[in-house]
Amino acid sequence: MKKIHFALILVFLSYSSYSQLSLSNTTNGVITVSYGAGGDWSLYDPLSEVVVLHLWIDTGMNSQTTYYTDNWGNTASLITLTWNGSAHVGTIDLNTHSFDGTIIPTGTIVTNFNLILRNPAGDKQSADLLASNFGFSNSTLPVEEFLKDQISLNFIDNSMKIEGLEYNQKFVLDVYDLNGKLVKKINEKSCLNLNELASAVYILKLKTENNIVVSKKVIKK
C-alpha cells in the first residue's frame, strides 16, 4: 500500500512541477508567466498558434469578495504570451489588468486566481488551471496610504491637474485604456494633457516617489 501511495504522489508532483507552466510573483500584483519550456505541452498544445491567457478570480480568492473575469470574446483585453525561442512568456499585472472593463482596487489581497491557456480564436484551450498549483502565492496590490487623501487628480478640458504634491515631489502618471494597455506615461507637470489620445474612458494611476498611489477613471472627450 505504501508503494502505491508513493507512486500517486510522484504522479501528482510530475504533473504540477513538470507541466512547464510557471507563475512567479515578481512584485506585488505582477506575475511572470512561462509556458512550454522544454517542449512540454501537456496542459495545452498551441500547435504553433499564439497563446493567450484568459483569467478570472472567484469571490473567495480576493479580499473584495468580488468576481472578476475576462471577456472570452474580447481578445484585445487578454494577455498574450510571446515565444522567445524556448517558451511562451509574458506578464500578468493585476494592478492594471482590465477584467471586462473593471480594474481591481489597490490594496486588494489576491490569494489565488484561475486561468486558461487558449488560442486567440477561443476554439482550442486547456482545462481550468489554478494559479497556486504553478507557483503563484498570495499577492497584495500596493495600498493607497492615508496620505493619498491629500493628493487629488482633477481632469478638466482634457488636461490633468494634480493637487497636494509636495514641492518638486517626483511622480509617474500612467494612463491605461479599458483593456489594461498603457497608452501614455507622464512624469512632468508641464505635460499633463491627453489631447493626442482618442475619445474614450481611461484609467489614470499616479504613483509618487514615496509609493503613494492614487487612481482615477476619466472620460476623454
C-alpha positions, 0 to 999 in steps of 0.5 A, spaced: 500 500 500 505 504 501 508 503 494 502 505 491 501 511 495 508 513 493 507 512 486 500 517 486 504 522 489 510 522 484 504 522 479 501 528 482 508 532 483 510 530 475 504 533 473 504 540 477 512 541 477 513 538 470 507 541 466 512 547 464 507 552 466 510 557 471 507 563 475 512 567 479 510 573 483 515 578 481 512 584 485 506 585 488 500 584 483 505 582 477 506 575 475 511 572 470 508 567 466 512 561 462 509 556 458 512 550 454 519 550 456 522 544 454 517 542 449 512 540 454 505 541 452 501 537 456 496 542 459 495 545 452 498 544 445 498 551 441 500 547 435 504 553 433 498 558 434 499 564 439 497 563 446 493 567 450 491 567 457 484 568 459 483 569 467 478 570 472 478 570 480 472 567 484 469 571 490 473 567 495 480 568 492 480 576 493 479 580 499 473 584 495 469 578 495 468 580 488 468 576 481 472 578 476 473 575 469 475 576 462 471 577 456 472 570 452 470 574 446 474 580 447 481 578 445 484 585 445 483 585 453 487 578 454 494 577 455 498 574 450 504 570 451 510 571 446 515 565 444 522 567 445 525 561 442 524 556 448 517 558 451 511 562 451 512 568 456 509 574 458 506 578 464 500 578 468 499 585 472 493 585 476 494 592 478 492 594 471 489 588 468 482 590 465 477 584 467 471 586 462 472 593 463 473 593 471 480 594 474 481 591 481 482 596 487 489 597 490 490 594 496 486 588 494 489 581 497 489 576 491 490 569 494 489 565 488 486 566 481 484 561 475 486 561 468 486 558 461 491 557 456 487 558 449 488 560 442 486 567 440 480 564 436 477 561 443 476 554 439 482 550 442 484 551 450 486 547 456 482 545 462 481 550 468 488 551 471 489 554 478 494 559 479 497 556 486 498 549 483 504 553 478 507 557 483 503 563 484 502 565 492 498 570 495 499 577 492 497 584 495 496 590 490 500 596 493 495 600 498 493 607 497 496 610 504 492 615 508 496 620 505 493 619 498 487 623 501 491 629 500 493 628 493 487 629 488 487 628 480 482 633 477 481 632 469 478 638 466 478 640 458 482 634 457 488 636 461 490 633 468 491 637 474 494 634 480 493 637 487 497 636 494 504 634 491 509 636 495 514 641 492 518 638 486 515 631 489 517 626 483 511 622 480 509 617 474 502 618 471 500 612 467 494 612 463 491 605 461 485 604 456 479 599 458 483 593 456 489 594 461 494 597 455 498 603 457 497 608 452 501 614 455 506 615 461 507 622 464 512 624 469 512 632 468 507 637 470 508 641 464 505 635 460 499 633 463 494 633 457 491 627 453 489 631 447 493 626 442 489 620 445 482 618 442 475 619 445 474 614 450 474 612 458 481 611 461 484 609 467 489 614 470 494 611 476 499 616 479 504 613 483 509 618 487 516 617 489 514 615 496 509 609 493 503 613 494 498 611 489 492 614 487 487 612 481 482 615 477 477 613 471 476 619 466 472 620 460 476 623 454 472 627 450 
